Amino acid sequence: MKREVDDSNLSKKIVVYVSNSTGGQFASKIIGHFIINDMKFRFIALAFGRIGGHNINLQLPKTSVNNLKKNGYDPELVQLEIQQKLLDGDIIILSGSRSPPPAD
């Protein structure tokens, strides 16, 4: 029997960490991981800004998607929450992470 998880407080259960970000004036590549119920999952995201507003293209490895499903989470809802946290800046930047220098 598949275990279902209550997604109503999903945002409070997820903590997003950024370990590396590189990019330029219009797009940035973000590498990090998130923790949900003591389970760690990696992600890579492309953040786009300026023209057309802000947007995040988030990619989870297939193993992460399968593990989320196995633990009763809807991977699409989890991805939406992570995207929103990245857009809102509700993240933890790990010390020693690299980021681009400020634009002139």
Helices and strands as residue ranges (DSSP letters): G 7-9, H 10-13, E 14-23, E 27-36, E 39-48, E 55-59, H 62-70, H 75-88, E 92-98
